Amino acid sequence: MRAIVLLACLCLPAVAGTIDDRHPDSRYLEYASGFAPYTLRIEGVNTHDKAMIATAVAISDHYALTAGHVAKELSIGFVSSGTTSWRIGRVHMHPEYRDGGMGVADLALLEVPAGLALGFYPRLCDGGESEGGLVSIAGYGLTGTLTEGYTVQDGRLRAGTNTIHRLDPGVIVCLAANGSSPLEYCIAPGCSGGPLFLGGRLAGINSYTSRDKGGPSLKSRAGEESGHCRVSEHLAWIREIVGDELDGGGSMAEWKR
């Protein structure tokens, strides 16, 4: 049995996940540039009238995908890319989301009435996830090293890599371990709602971290697992709301060209 904690929004300035001690932070900041501008920062006020920060990923002109536990707490909010912000309109919660579900159906769509007009949106993964697959993960969560855990807040987007440790029902699970992938990265508080990419397509939405029961406190350190809601299992729900706007997406390889 694992103790699990949601990586929900923070009442802190926006910041980003923990990194392999052996690599300079500049590599993670540079890698993150490939995920901009469609990895969005959520800023707003939660249902307790406190400031909150989280992450989302734009999937069409008028919709961004995020974690359900983030959207549930959001009262008034904006999504931003660089210096541009857009007010969030309607929030569409996944009908199967349940409090404490920890990764399973932990999804929500944020509607942006003004339109994002980003020119590129990543395509969604339609299956094919398997253990050992190399993934890329991005977010605006707290940062630090995999040895010490998160300690720093600096307001910058970071991204790195991990591998699929296993597939739980509805969830892609990764294991934080220095050196298990080229640019090892673990999500931290504030990364919730951010993207996990497999083969250039959006395969997961950042949801939680966990550890074996009785272990040390959760700090996004080596030895902890991260859970990412599996997007491929919810394509029908996403398409029902977003409609034909999804057809304009592409892969990260197409974006880089």
C-alpha positions as CSV (number, residue, x, y, z in Angstrom):
1,M,0.0,0.0,0.0
2,R,1.3,3.4,-0.9
3,A,0.7,6.8,0.8
4,I,-0.4,9.2,-2.0
5,V,-0.6,13.0,-2.1
6,L,-2.1,15.2,-4.7
7,L,0.3,17.6,-6.4
8,A,-2.4,20.3,-6.4
9,C,-2.0,24.0,-6.9
10,L,0.2,26.0,-4.6
11,C,-0.4,29.1,-2.6
12,L,3.1,30.2,-3.8
13,P,4.6,31.8,-6.8
14,A,4.8,29.4,-9.8
15,V,7.9,27.2,-9.8
16,A,9.0,23.6,-11.5
17,G,9.8,19.8,-10.7
18,T,12.9,18.1,-9.3
19,I,16.0,17.3,-11.5
20,D,18.9,14.8,-11.7
21,D,21.7,16.2,-9.5
22,R,24.3,15.3,-12.2
23,H,22.9,17.7,-14.8
24,P,22.9,21.5,-14.8
25,D,19.5,23.2,-14.3
26,S,20.1,25.0,-17.6
27,R,19.5,21.7,-19.5
28,Y,16.0,21.4,-18.0
29,L,15.2,25.1,-18.8
30,E,16.4,24.6,-22.4
31,Y,14.4,21.4,-22.8
32,A,11.3,23.1,-21.5
33,S,11.4,25.6,-24.4
34,G,10.3,22.8,-26.7
35,F,7.0,22.6,-24.7
36,A,6.2,26.3,-24.9
37,P,3.8,27.9,-25.6
38,Y,1.3,25.1,-25.2
39,T,2.3,24.2,-21.6
40,L,0.3,26.9,-19.7
41,R,0.5,28.2,-16.2
42,I,-2.8,28.4,-14.3
43,E,-3.0,31.4,-11.9
44,G,-6.1,32.3,-9.9
45,V,-8.0,32.1,-6.7
46,N,-9.2,28.9,-5.1
47,T,-12.5,28.2,-3.4
48,H,-10.9,29.3,-0.1
49,D,-10.0,32.7,-1.6
50,K,-6.3,31.9,-1.7
51,A,-3.9,32.4,-4.6
52,M,-3.2,29.2,-6.5
53,I,-0.8,28.0,-9.2
54,A,-0.9,24.9,-11.4
55,T,-0.2,23.7,-14.9
56,A,-2.3,23.0,-18.0
57,V,-1.7,22.0,-21.6
58,A,-3.4,23.6,-24.6
59,I,-5.0,21.1,-26.9
60,S,-7.0,23.5,-29.2
61,D,-7.8,27.1,-29.7
62,H,-10.4,27.2,-27.0
63,Y,-9.5,24.3,-24.6
64,A,-6.7,23.4,-22.2
65,L,-6.5,20.1,-20.4
66,T,-5.6,20.0,-16.7
67,A,-6.0,17.8,-13.6
68,G,-9.5,17.5,-12.2
69,H,-8.3,18.2,-8.6
70,V,-6.9,21.5,-9.9
71,A,-10.0,22.6,-11.6
72,K,-12.2,21.6,-8.7
73,E,-10.3,24.1,-6.5
74,L,-10.3,26.9,-9.0
75,S,-12.8,29.7,-8.4
76,I,-11.5,32.5,-10.7
77,G,-8.5,31.9,-13.0
78,F,-6.4,32.6,-16.0
79,V,-4.0,30.6,-18.1
80,S,-0.9,32.2,-19.4
81,S,2.0,31.6,-21.9
82,G,4.9,33.9,-21.6
83,T,3.5,37.4,-21.0
84,T,0.0,36.6,-22.5
85,S,-2.9,35.6,-20.3
86,W,-6.4,34.4,-21.1
87,R,-9.3,34.3,-18.7
88,I,-10.8,30.8,-18.0
89,G,-14.5,30.6,-18.8
90,R,-16.4,27.4,-18.3
91,V,-14.7,24.4,-16.5
92,H,-15.7,20.9,-17.7
93,M,-15.0,18.3,-15.1
94,H,-14.6,14.7,-16.2
95,P,-17.9,13.0,-15.2
96,E,-16.0,10.1,-13.6
97,Y,-13.7,12.3,-11.4
98,R,-14.0,11.6,-7.7
99,D,-12.3,13.3,-4.8
100,G,-9.3,11.3,-3.8
101,G,-9.4,9.3,-7.0
102,M,-5.6,9.8,-7.4
103,G,-5.0,9.7,-11.1
104,V,-8.1,7.9,-12.2
105,A,-10.2,10.2,-14.4
106,D,-8.3,13.1,-12.8
107,L,-9.1,15.4,-15.7
108,A,-10.8,18.7,-16.6
109,L,-11.1,20.9,-19.6
110,L,-10.7,24.6,-19.2
111,E,-12.6,26.6,-21.8
112,V,-11.0,29.8,-23.0
113,P,-13.7,32.0,-24.7
114,A,-11.3,34.5,-26.3
115,G,-9.3,31.7,-28.1
116,L,-5.6,31.0,-27.6
117,A,-4.6,31.2,-31.3
118,L,-1.2,29.5,-30.6
119,G,-0.9,28.0,-34.1
120,F,0.1,24.6,-32.8
121,Y,-1.5,22.1,-30.4
122,P,-0.1,18.6,-29.6
123,R,-2.0,15.5,-30.7
124,L,-3.4,13.2,-28.1
125,C,-2.1,9.7,-27.7
126,D,-4.6,7.0,-28.7
127,G,-2.9,4.0,-27.0
128,G,0.3,2.1,-27.3
129,E,1.7,3.0,-23.8
130,S,3.9,0.2,-22.4
131,E,6.4,-0.3,-19.5
132,G,9.8,1.0,-20.2
133,G,8.6,3.7,-22.7
134,L,10.6,6.9,-22.6
135,V,8.4,10.0,-21.8
136,S,8.8,13.7,-21.5
137,I,7.2,15.7,-18.6
138,A,6.8,19.4,-18.1
139,G,5.3,21.6,-15.3
140,Y,5.5,24.8,-13.2
141,G,6.0,22.9,-9.9
142,L,8.5,23.5,-7.1
143,T,12.1,22.7,-8.1
144,G,15.2,21.1,-6.5
145,T,17.2,17.9,-6.9
146,L,16.2,14.3,-6.8
147,T,18.5,13.8,-3.9
148,E,17.2,16.6,-1.7
149,G,13.7,17.1,-3.0
150,Y,12.0,20.4,-3.9
151,T,13.2,23.5,-2.1
152,V,13.1,26.4,-4.6
153,Q,10.5,28.7,-6.2
154,D,11.6,30.7,-9.2
155,G,8.6,30.9,-11.6
156,R,10.1,29.1,-14.5
157,L,8.9,26.2,-16.7
158,R,11.1,23.1,-16.6
159,A,10.8,19.8,-18.5
160,G,12.7,16.5,-18.5
161,T,12.4,12.8,-19.1
162,N,11.4,9.6,-17.3
163,T,10.4,6.1,-18.2
164,I,7.1,4.3,-17.7
165,H,7.6,2.2,-14.6
166,R,4.2,0.4,-14.8
167,L,0.6,0.9,-16.0
168,D,-2.0,1.0,-13.3
169,P,-5.7,1.1,-14.2
170,G,-6.1,4.5,-15.9
171,V,-2.7,5.8,-14.7
172,I,0.8,5.9,-16.2
173,V,3.3,5.5,-13.3
174,C,6.9,6.7,-13.4
175,L,9.6,6.2,-10.9
176,A,12.0,9.0,-9.9
177,A,15.6,7.6,-9.9
178,N,18.8,9.5,-10.8
179,G,20.0,8.2,-14.1
180,S,17.1,6.0,-15.2
181,S,16.5,8.3,-18.2
182,P,18.5,10.9,-20.1
183,L,17.2,14.0,-18.3
184,E,15.5,12.5,-15.2
185,Y,12.7,14.6,-13.9
186,C,10.0,14.2,-11.2
187,I,6.8,16.3,-10.9
188,A,6.4,18.5,-7.8
189,P,3.6,20.6,-6.2
190,G,2.5,23.0,-8.9
191,C,3.1,20.6,-11.8
192,S,-0.4,19.1,-11.5
193,G,-2.3,19.3,-14.8
194,G,0.9,19.5,-16.8
195,P,1.7,17.2,-19.8
196,L,3.4,13.8,-20.1
197,F,4.4,13.0,-23.7
198,L,5.1,9.6,-25.3
199,G,6.3,9.5,-28.9
200,G,5.6,13.2,-29.3
201,R,1.9,12.9,-28.3
202,L,0.1,13.9,-25.1
203,A,-0.3,10.6,-23.2
204,G,-0.7,11.7,-19.6
205,I,-1.7,14.6,-17.2
206,N,0.3,15.0,-14.1
207,S,-1.7,14.0,-11.0
208,Y,0.2,12.9,-7.9
209,T,3.3,11.5,-6.2
210,S,3.5,8.5,-3.9
211,R,5.9,6.4,-1.9
212,D,5.8,3.1,0.1
213,K,3.9,3.4,3.3
214,G,6.2,4.3,6.2
215,G,8.8,6.0,4.1
216,P,10.0,9.6,4.5
217,S,7.8,12.6,3.7
218,L,7.0,13.2,0.1
219,K,9.4,15.7,-1.5
220,S,9.6,14.5,-5.2
221,R,12.9,12.7,-4.4
222,A,14.5,9.6,-5.9
223,G,12.5,6.5,-4.9
224,E,9.1,8.2,-5.2
225,E,6.6,7.5,-8.0
226,S,4.5,9.9,-10.0
227,G,1.1,9.2,-11.4
228,H,-0.3,10.6,-14.6
229,C,-3.9,10.3,-15.8
230,R,-3.9,8.2,-19.0
231,V,-5.3,10.5,-21.8
232,S,-5.9,7.7,-24.3
233,E,-8.7,6.2,-22.1
234,H,-10.7,9.5,-22.2
235,L,-10.6,10.5,-25.9
236,A,-14.3,10.1,-26.4
237,W,-15.1,12.5,-23.5
238,I,-12.5,15.0,-24.8
239,R,-13.7,14.9,-28.3
240,E,-17.4,15.3,-27.2
241,I,-16.5,18.7,-25.7
242,V,-13.7,20.0,-27.9
243,G,-15.1,18.7,-31.2
244,D,-13.3,19.3,-34.5
245,E,-10.8,21.7,-33.0
246,L,-8.8,18.6,-32.0
247,D,-8.1,17.9,-35.7
248,G,-5.7,20.8,-35.9
249,G,-3.1,19.3,-33.7
250,G,0.3,17.7,-34.5
251,S,3.3,15.9,-32.9
252,M,6.2,17.6,-31.2
253,A,8.4,16.6,-34.2
254,E,6.1,18.6,-36.5
255,W,6.3,21.6,-34.1
256,K,10.1,21.5,-34.1
257,R,10.2,21.5,-37.9
